[in-house]
Amino acid sequence: MQSDYAGKTSHKIILPLLAERGEGRGEESNRALANIQTVWQFAVVPRQRKSRLTAKSRRQIVAVDVFCGAGGLTRGLLDAGIEVTAGYDIDGDCHYPYEHNNSPAKFYKQSVTELTGEKLSSHFPEKSIRVLVGCAPCQKFSKYAYAVDDNPDDPKWTLLNEFSRLVRELKPDVVSMENVPELRHHDIFGEFLDTLQSEGFHFVEDQKKQIIYCPDYGLPQQRSRLVIVASRLGSIELIPPTHKPDNYVSVADALRNLPPLKAGEVCKTDLLHRCSELSKTNLKRIRHSKPGGTWRDWPKELVAKCHQKKNGQSYPSVYGRMQWDEPSPTMTTQFYGFGNGRFGHPEQNRAISLREGAILQSFPADYEFVKPGEGYCTRTIGRMIGNAVPVRLGEVVGKTILNHLTGRQSG
């Protein structure tokens, strides 16, 4: 089910002109979001609210998404009610899914190193509230990286610095940056915060509040993220959590109603609902795998040689099944492989499908990643899905920004 916004409305939000010093966000409420029953269907801001404001008091909120990928963050901002005019990324495979699912936002295949504040400025209407958002590629900082060093010559380390440069050049009103929690432990993150502070931005400095646990906001995925939202217009803080452990969105909530598949099959009614084939050995392994269990549950003859060694004992989650009644593990770019993590289906003898991975990333259930008539490359699609900012997290950021700028309650 796709949001009512997709391809149907302008996504524009108009708000009263704010004083330069800004005012507080006012008391926040997020009860409406807490009642969401499926993670890919989101509440939107009613369009008729615009008519309550006079022409002289209107100011449009517009965002540009840097490192936009296939459009997860953009889709979330749109669902929250923030207009997005452009997304930039060097991955040309993201062009179709970004533009097709997030119209009228346009995709630009260009490296952030080639971007300038002047170029970005062209995407913002005159006198609009400028919002710059971005998630620099995070593999370098992730806990899944086997070796991390602060080598300033590594291009991956320069990307957050390039984002900082764009903040200085564009001088947006609001900035949001999302990344892995491990980024906090590197000097480059402190330098980014120094840039925000020197540019006059307000942001939460408590590191504990900078890290969010995604199930607390309705994402069916055990994923923690570092989220910075900063504003020149006054203090700003993420909206309160919408969920508690007793009502987290589970794998069952997200995936239970999808058509069943066998390993290697493709759903006839949804070509993205396709899963990888399994070798005869892996088919035997998954049949012996328990939801939430490990390869230690298998008969000894099925245990891989690498896991029989002492240094292989510390990777129990590979070749694991998900559990129906809990959020899924963190989605990686290789979630489609049974041996790549706990990515086995809770009860069917296969890895999760591409569609299931996308839904666990809170993409709408009809989000398209492949142009009609073109082939499906599992590795490419898996990369786009796994690298994406979860749509739900983008919506949380968007509602935080709207609450801050309008001073109204959400919902």
PyMOL commands that set and color helices and strands:
alter all, ss='L'
color gray80, all
select helices_A, chain A and resi 31-34+47-52+55-57+72-80+92-101+112-114+117-121+155-170+181-185+187-198+207-210+214-217+245-247+251-255+280-287+295-297+300-302+305-308+310-312+338-340+354-360+378-387+391-406
alter helices_A, ss='H'
color red, helices_A
select strands_A, chain A and resi 14-16+58-66+83-89+106-109+129-134+174-179+211-213+224-231
alter strands_A, ss='S'
color yellow, strands_A
deselect
rebuild
show_as cartoon
